[in-house]
Amino acid sequence: MGEGTESAGHWAAPDLGDVVVGRGALLARVGEIGAAITRDYAGRPPLLVGVLKGALNFMADLMRSIELPVEVDFMAVSSYGAATKTSGVVRIVKDLDVDLAGRDVIIIEDVVDSGLTLNYLRQYLGARHPASLEVCALLLKEGEQRVAQPLKYVGFTIGPAFVVGYGLDVNERYRNLDAIYTFVGEP
């Protein structure tokens, strides 16, 4: 983590601090997670449930690295609004289109910080009777959890700083950066 200088667009540079996870490290770790999912779910292709919008980049790269015929669906939840800290109030903005009953489901999250949103999602989706329900998170913010969450796959453990890039945003900006940076601008 924190390797080298990535090339953030000049439009973003004033709001960005250090590189937290560079593009090379992201792609390598996503490949490792994809290989682990391929091994763990051999013979029972999983349904990947991406949590929009932050997990979109991660999920796109991850599903390409899984050597199984995966299915995908998406949910959109809101717990941040325009803030850089979670409000703790979770709202479903877009629900799933597929039935989860009897399915092996993996929730694909961008970042787990307080754990409150993920706790809500686990309960909400678990009530739909999947055969199994696991979580794959790109980032785990160390020491931020208010609700402990068992995570089957974790890309990187990071500090508490607010980060952007590779799908993560502030007010819908910075998602298209190809690395993850600390955010030092104004929200």
C-alpha positions, 0 to 999 in steps of 0.5 A: 500500500502507499506505493509510488506516485499514481497519475491522478487527473490534474482536475483531482490532484488538489483534493488528493493526499497520499496513495493508499492503494496503487493500481498495481496492488489493486489488480493483484489483490483482486486477482487473488480474491478472484482465485480464492472465490473460484476455489471456494465456490467450485461446482456452485457458482455464486451470485455476486451482489454489488453494493452501488455505487462504490463497489462497481469498479471492484466488482467489475474487475473481480468478476472478470477474475473469477473462473466460474459462470457467476451471476450478478445483481446490484443493490443501492443503499445510502448511509452517507448522504453528502458526508464523509462519515456514515449517518448510521441510518441505512436506506435501500435505494435500489433492491435486487431483481433476483430471488436469493432462495437457495443461492450462494450469495457474496455481497461485494462492498467497497469499504467497511467502516462502522459495519452498520450498513453491512449488518443491515444488509446481512439481515435484510438479505439473510431473510430471503433464505440464501443457501449461504451469504458471505461478504467480500470487501475491498477495504476494511477500515481498521478500528472503525467498526461499531458492529463486528462483521465476519468478512470472508474476503478482504482486499486491504485493511486501511486506517481511518482516513476518508478515501476516494478513487476506484469507485469510492467518491465524495459527492459523486466525484473521484470514482474514475481514479484508478488508485485509492487516495486519501481525500484532503479536499472539502466535501 
